[in-house]
């Protein structure tokens, strides 16, 4: 039939048909293969999302707010005092007195003897299981330092020869070295390990000192030796090697003018540094004539000392017989011979310079060894020993003479009658020690202790002690058991004595403290912790500033004696202090202003007949604000005790255009004064400093507090000032700027004011200005972000501060702190506002010594908070976070989470890099023995971006790669002190964080093997959040295979974090193109069928 209808089909037709099919299909096949190859090489990744989510709920991404301000262009606005703390371990005591044998706080020595009197004190006890309880709180009524304990004999090396006499001692970083006869050096580490060494010369060591990072030793023949470890010594030079030959100078009478003191032909200078600032005229020089003859090899050297000058340079000085002095450094040094040719027996030094004493009443001061001046010592003696402590100087002679100076200038003779009586008694009680009765002892060593205490040692080994500035003396010889040649107080708080027979004894010198009331039960015991807190209106150590530098935020006064910071009268809601101005004291200088905190004197022209001037320099942010704004507002609080009006004139100095000044008349009790400045944008020059100036005219006393000056738009916004409009919401805000328990702030500073204010903190000789925000206002900031707050409790918190914190946060409104919370602007308890409140317990103060103590501290804070009445109602809202870094990598505390930091040091170039980052991070996490080999869930409190070319992909990938597994939340740092986002990744980070908070992670799998593109998915119900990340340096593409994304919102970001596009996904299946280092966020709701 087929053949009848269509006829016979020829074979060639089949061949042609086959050829045609091949011709059509072959290109298609080739095109498919090429497309597949290109798809794989172009990183077009396909992803599928699992049907079931993880049971874990992630807490999202958030911000660690590192800094914030209230828009105030005045850096120091409320004259707050500085706070100083001590944390001391109690050694023993009774129900009244506390004894600290060796203060464990290295800063103890910087405080004056009565500084901590009236300080707040708390004593904590720790039981055998580590539970910490408050034992006592009160005020310090007595504080005595350098109280001498019983002497102990040091265990000496067995190879120490007999008959060694120790002549000199020095300490550096808990290492003590003694120098003695026959070149022997004894090195002592923490008064436990001793090592004996010897100088190559084997000559008697007469002096040792610290020089730079080395020890320096001097033998009696002028050999100088250096050692970095106090064991191996090398010869640096001999004193005779570089003796300077010069012609004799003019006579002493021509160099030093006369004075009425008993020392003939001398002038007493009142400026120790004059010698370094004047030319070497005959009126300036001293009796430093050098001998024409070469230095004899027989010259003996007696002592060595060193100091660090104002420029940080180390200088040493050695002294010897017939007036020889050698001074300088290891590269350049000089030898001089004083004209008097008297033996110089001893030298000491302090921050001011060197003090030299010797025979025939020789007593000189020298700043640097070049020039000298006589010391104002009225007594005549062959001075044998000299000691210094701060500015205090004590000199002892060979006939019982002792003189003392509080400032290094004027010396007074101490009571010698008691010394003679004690010496006579000693002679009578020890008749075998000498044939002659000694009434006037020959002193060979002396030392100044704190609290008006002195120790003297005479040639018989008798110890004289005074605790009242030398008014009376007593014998301490019974405390020691051997004869000694040297006595000295060490910086570590020990009194050491070196013997004539090689023996060494030492006594710990501790604190004795008494509080204002006794313990009701028990006594102070070994291991108890004493915490002291004292405020001061002036720095304990004056900061070092360059001549052209001013202290940020300092107020400069035309008459510094007219103002003082007082703590008893401050503005409402204004912290703890205010500035008191006495207008009876007018401006004293036409061109000098003195810093209120720094005491720095600067030269600035002051108009004639001006009132009292108070100025503060504006910093760089003020220039930026003036360029961007025209209207500026100011406010301050003031009070007057005068019956007459006091005129306050407020102006801005340094503008190149005149603007209207503001005048306010002050009268009566505390009142807020306000006003406006109109400042043209072209009125500033960046090469001229801007100053806010206050000029006061009137009589009586005026009090000033809480100054605010800034752009009018920021007025009254407090910590919400300068917030940018497009700031993203976030799930968590860590309030790193709220210092609860910080050693840099006084207790409960977070609730002491509804205002944002600033205060200084002293770190050694540096003073730093720091902001202080109110807690309620900061919680309002979290609410504006729609974020849960994360608070930090540092290691200086007290029992009462923790209880007040709970009452302030969660107490009823009718409680005292509940009422204060309402007054600060909070609408209700914070447990009613936030779903979760994180409380991190950490040791940013670096006070806790070991892991066991860290665990105990975390558990103690949790215990105190949990035992408060407010805890029951807030329990469901609180999350306790252990912020300690455990050296043994084991966490034992009762906290819900542990927290640590992300450190991004390099790019995450591919998935392999990311896996390595995760492995390295998890390896560092502390293990929880209670949970087997697993780790406690971790929270990332901050992400440190440690390289410049970091990308958005690096930040987001590390934050999400372990989310829901090892990590439940991650934060990046955000600085809110500017009107723009400092961290450019904040927008993307915050959007993801807010979106995924409270969601469950979904597993995402890739259909092809590739290294460049990541996908993460989170969901709750039908809501889904998908994050796509491109780790590579080229554009990449991907698609989602098993999910309908039509209608989802997509947000496209580049590597810098810039939001490039927000749009709606138009198709069910789409290919998404990611920029190098970029991120895409897909957010939406799935159809109900999915």
Secondary structure, DSSP 8 states (H G I E B T S, - for coil): -HHHHH----HHHHHHHHHHHHHHHHHHHHHHHHHHHHHHHTTEEEEEEEEEEEEEE--EEEEEEEEE--S-S-S--S---EEEEEEEE--EE-SSEEEESS---TTGGGS-TTTTTT-EEEEEEE-TT--EEEEEEEEEEEEEEEEEEEEEE----TT--TT--EEEEEEETTEEEEEEGGGEEEEEETTTEEEEEE-TT---EEEEEEETTEEEEEETTSEEEEESSSSS-EEEEEGGGG---------HHHHS---SSSSTT----S-TTHHHHS---TTT--S----SS---TT--EEEEEEEE-TTS-EEEEEEEGGGEEEEE-SSSEEEEE-TT---EEEEEE-SS-EEEEESTT-EEEESSSS--EE-B--S---EEEEEEETTEEEEEETTS-EEEESSSSB-EE---HHHHHHHHHHHHH-TTS-SS--SS--EEEEEE-STT-EEEEETT--EEEESSTTSS-EE-GGG--S-EEEEEE-TTSEEEEEETTS-EEEEEEEEEEEESS--SSS---TT-EEEEEEEESS-SS-----TT---TT-EEESSGGGEEEESS---TTBTT-EEEEETTS----SSEEEETTT--EEE----TT--EEEEEE--HHHHHHHHH-SEEEEEEEEEE--SS-EEEEEEEES-SS----EEEEE-SS-EEEEEEEE--TTS--TTS--EEEEEEESSSEEEEEEEEEEEGGGTT-GGGTT--TT----SEEEETT--BS-TTS-TTGGGSBSS-EEEEEEETTEEEEEEE--HHHHHHHHHHHT-EEEEEE-TT--HHHHHHHHHHHHS-TTSHHHHHHHHTT--S-GGGT-S-EEEEE--TT----SHHHHHHHHHHHHHHHHTSTTHHHHGGGEEEEE----TTSB--S--SEEEEEEEE-S---SHHHHHHHHHHHHHHS-B-GGGTT-B--EEEEEEEE-STT--HHHHHHHHHTTBTTTEEEEEEEEEESSSS-SSTTHHHHHHHHHHHTT-EEEEEEESS--SSEEEEEEEETTEEEEEEEE-SSS-EEEEESSS--TT-EEEEE-TT--EEEEEE--SSS-EEEE-TT-EEEEEEE--TT-
